[in-house]
């Protein structure tokens, strides 16, 4: 399975353009412009097309025409989610409504804990909504994603209770995560991508073998932190649905090294929640990299 390079589609220029359109004209014009951007990716983004079409055709078993249509709609929904994220972080959060499933599980995490998610829907938007929990909230993201956008977004962000922890080559992020957990804060991390050199674990996912990064699960086990699996999906143009599972502490024998067998129960639970969400919202799988073993590089 090929690894991810730590970079996500889009960049600082794209954020600048959509922030300008949002602040000048509003959400609807931004969505209208997005139709052309999504169509461009549908036509010319060969690598991501290959991976997302494999997901629709081979994994979800869509027909040929439905796969093509779903590919375009997937790009369009990704763009909407990115625009919504910028809108919310720019102080336009009141433009959206949301429904909670499992908010009580997060309120009960008085000692903090890990919120494990995936590239499904928009976790950053949920992170802004979670500020009503009156807890400091941290999002862990790859340094390549973080550096180019961080300073610009800090200029337009009005909500400051959301903190980014960048994943770095020197592993300094581990200390930041440990410090956040010791302070009883919430730490959100994705567990559906890995970079070259990372340890991985193979597991069945939607009927096919896939590789998952060991790091997030190992971190939860070693820190003995409560774990909840969380997702925020877009249900209409201005409405999101938030899901959170009951928090669970996975008991690991501290006298032994943590191996695959100890981590598999946690990974299995994570996959079960992902499968449930994707069967309800198949268009919101935003992982444009090789994921299943059967895929071509």
C-alpha positions in Angstrom: 0.0 0.0 0.0 1.4 3.4 -0.9 1.8 5.9 1.9 0.6 9.5 2.1 3.0 12.4 1.9 1.3 14.5 4.5 -0.2 17.0 2.1 -3.9 17.6 1.5 -5.6 19.0 -1.7 -5.9 22.8 -1.8 -3.7 25.3 -0.3 -3.2 28.9 0.9 -4.4 30.5 -2.4 -7.6 28.5 -2.3 -8.3 29.6 1.3 -7.7 33.2 0.4 -10.1 33.1 -2.6 -12.9 31.5 -0.7 -12.4 33.7 2.4 -12.7 36.7 0.2 -15.8 35.4 -1.6 -17.4 34.4 1.7 -16.8 37.7 3.4 -17.8 39.7 0.3 -20.7 37.8 -1.1 -21.7 35.0 1.2 -22.0 31.2 1.1 -24.2 30.8 -2.0 -21.8 32.5 -4.5 -19.0 30.4 -3.0 -21.0 27.2 -3.6 -21.8 28.4 -7.1 -18.1 28.9 -7.9 -17.4 25.5 -6.4 -19.4 23.7 -9.1 -16.8 24.6 -11.7 -13.9 23.8 -9.4 -15.4 20.3 -8.7 -16.0 19.7 -12.4 -12.3 20.6 -13.1 -11.1 18.0 -10.5 -13.6 15.5 -12.0 -12.1 15.9 -15.4 -8.4 16.3 -14.7 -7.5 14.9 -11.3 -6.4 11.5 -12.5 -4.8 10.1 -9.4 -7.6 11.0 -6.9 -10.2 10.0 -9.5 -8.6 6.5 -9.6 -8.8 6.1 -5.8 -12.3 7.5 -5.3 -13.7 5.6 -8.2 -12.3 2.4 -6.7 -14.1 3.2 -3.5 -17.4 3.8 -5.3 -17.1 1.0 -7.8 -15.3 -1.8 -6.0 -16.0 -1.1 -2.4 -19.5 0.3 -2.4 -20.5 -1.7 -5.5 -22.0 1.3 -7.4 -22.7 0.9 -11.1 -20.7 2.6 -13.7 -22.9 5.7 -14.2 -23.5 6.0 -10.5 -19.8 5.9 -9.8 -19.1 8.7 -12.3 -21.9 10.9 -10.8 -20.8 10.1 -7.3 -17.2 11.1 -8.1 -18.3 14.6 -9.1 -20.7 14.9 -6.2 -17.9 13.7 -3.8 -15.6 16.5 -5.0 -18.5 19.0 -4.7 -19.3 18.0 -1.2 -15.6 18.1 -0.2 -15.5 21.7 -1.5 -18.6 22.6 0.4 -17.1 21.1 3.6 -13.9 23.2 3.1 -15.9 26.3 2.4 -18.0 25.7 5.5 -14.9 25.2 7.6 -13.5 28.5 6.5 -16.9 30.2 7.1 -17.2 28.8 10.7 -13.6 29.6 11.6 -14.1 33.1 10.2 -17.0 33.8 12.6 -19.9 32.7 10.4 -20.8 29.7 12.4 -24.4 31.0 13.1 -25.1 30.3 9.4 -25.2 26.6 10.2 -27.4 24.3 12.3 -26.4 20.9 13.7 -27.7 17.8 15.4 -25.9 15.9 18.1 -25.8 12.2 18.7 -23.6 11.5 21.7 -22.8 14.9 23.0 -23.3 13.6 26.5 -20.4 11.1 26.0 -18.1 14.1 25.5 -19.5 16.0 28.4 -18.8 13.0 30.6 -15.1 13.0 29.6 -14.1 15.1 32.6 -10.6 13.8 32.5 -10.2 14.6 28.8 -9.4 12.0 26.2 -8.8 11.1 22.6 -11.3 11.7 19.9 -10.4 9.4 17.0 -11.9 10.3 13.6 -11.3 9.9 9.9 -11.4 11.9 6.7 -15.2 11.7 6.6 -17.3 14.8 6.6 -15.7 17.7 8.5 -14.1 17.3 11.9 -12.9 20.9 12.0 -16.4 22.2 12.0 -17.4 19.8 14.8 -14.3 21.1 16.7 -15.7 24.7 16.6 -19.1 23.5 17.7 -17.6 21.6 20.5 -16.4 24.8 22.1 -19.8 25.0 23.9 -18.5 22.0 26.0 -16.2 24.5 27.7 -13.2 22.3 27.2 -9.9 23.1 25.4 -9.9 21.3 22.1 -6.9 20.2 20.1 -6.7 18.9 16.5 -3.6 16.9 15.5 -2.7 17.3 11.8 0.3 16.7 9.6 2.9 19.5 9.6 2.7 19.9 5.8 -1.0 20.7 6.2 -0.5 22.9 9.1 2.3 25.3 8.3 1.1 27.0 5.0 -2.5 27.7 6.3 -2.0 28.2 10.1 -0.9 31.8 10.1 -3.4 32.9 7.6 -6.3 31.2 9.3 -5.3 32.6 12.7 -5.8 36.0 11.2 -9.4 35.3 10.1 -10.4 33.0 13.0 -12.6 34.5 15.6 -12.9 31.4 17.8 -9.6 30.8 19.7 -10.4 27.8 21.9 -9.3 25.4 19.1 -5.6 24.6 19.0 -3.7 22.8 16.3 -0.9 20.3 17.2 1.3 19.7 14.1 2.8 16.2 13.6 6.5 16.7 13.3 9.5 14.5 12.3 11.1 15.1 15.7 8.1 13.6 17.5 7.7 16.7 19.6 3.9 16.4 19.0 3.9 13.4 21.3 4.9 15.7 24.2 2.2 18.2 23.2 -0.5 15.5 23.1 0.7 14.1 26.4 0.6 17.6 28.0 -2.9 18.2 26.6 -4.2 14.9 28.0 -2.6 15.6 31.4 -4.4 19.0 31.4 -7.7 17.1 30.9 -8.1 18.5 27.4 -9.7 16.8 24.3 -7.4 15.7 21.5 -8.8 14.8 18.1 -6.7 12.8 15.6 -7.4 11.0 12.4 -6.5 7.3 12.1 -7.1 6.6 8.4 -3.9 7.8 6.8 -0.2 7.1 7.3 3.1 8.4 6.0 6.1 6.4 4.8 7.9 4.7 7.6 4.9 4.5 9.9 3.9 1.3 11.5 0.6 -0.1 10.2 -1.9 -2.8 11.0 -4.0 -4.6 8.4 -7.7 -5.1 9.0 -10.9 -5.8 7.0 -12.7 -2.6 6.2 -15.9 -2.6 4.1 -15.2 -6.2 3.0 -11.6 -5.6 1.9 -8.2 -5.6 3.5 -6.8 -2.1 4.4 -3.9 -0.7 6.3 -4.4 1.6 9.3 -1.7 3.6 11.1 -0.7 2.1 14.5 0.2 5.5 16.0 -3.2 6.9 17.2 -4.2 3.6 18.8 -0.8 3.0 20.4 -1.0 6.6 21.8 -4.4 5.9 23.3 -3.2 2.6 24.8 0.0 4.0 26.3 -1.7 7.1 27.8 -4.6 5.0 29.1 -6.8 7.8 27.8 -10.6 7.4 27.3 -11.3 7.0 23.6 -14.4 8.1 21.6 -14.9 7.8 17.9 -16.4 10.9 16.4 -17.7 12.1 13.0 -19.4 15.2 11.7 -21.2 14.8 8.4 -23.0 17.3 6.2 -26.7 16.5 5.8 -27.9 19.6 3.9 -26.4 22.9 2.7 -26.3 24.4 6.2 -26.9 21.5 8.5 -24.4 19.0 10.1 -24.9 15.8 12.1 -22.4 15.0 14.8 -21.8 11.5 16.1 -19.8 10.4 19.1 -19.5 6.9 20.6 -19.5 6.3 24.4 -16.0 6.8 25.8 -14.1 3.7 26.5 -10.8 3.1 28.2 -8.9 0.2 26.6 -7.0 -1.7 29.3 -3.4 -2.6 28.3 -0.9 -4.4 30.5 1.6 -1.7 31.2 4.3 -4.3 31.9 4.2 -5.6 28.4 5.1 -4.0 25.1 2.0 -2.9 23.2 1.6 -5.1 20.1 -1.0 -5.6 17.4 -3.1 -8.0 19.4 -3.5 -5.4 22.1 -4.5 -2.7 19.6 -6.9 -4.8 17.5 -10.0 -4.4 19.8 -9.7 -0.6 19.5 -9.2 -0.7 15.7 -12.1 -3.1 15.3 -14.4 -0.7 17.2 -13.1 2.2 15.1 -13.8 0.4 11.9 -17.3 -0.6 13.0 -18.1 3.1 13.5 -16.6 4.1 10.2 -18.5 1.5 8.3 -21.8 2.6 9.9 -21.2 6.2 8.9 -20.1 5.5 5.4 -23.0 3.2 4.7 -25.3 6.2 5.6 -23.2 8.9 3.9 -21.1 7.2 1.2 -20.3 10.5 -0.6 -18.4 11.9 2.3 -15.4 9.7 2.1 -12.6 12.2 1.5 -9.5 10.0 1.4 -7.9 10.4 -2.0 -5.0 8.0 -1.5 -4.5 4.3 -1.9 -6.3 2.7 1.0 -7.3 -0.9 0.2 -4.7 -3.5 -0.7 -6.4 -4.3 -4.0 -6.0 -0.8 -5.3 -3.4 0.1 -7.9 -0.8 2.7 -6.8 
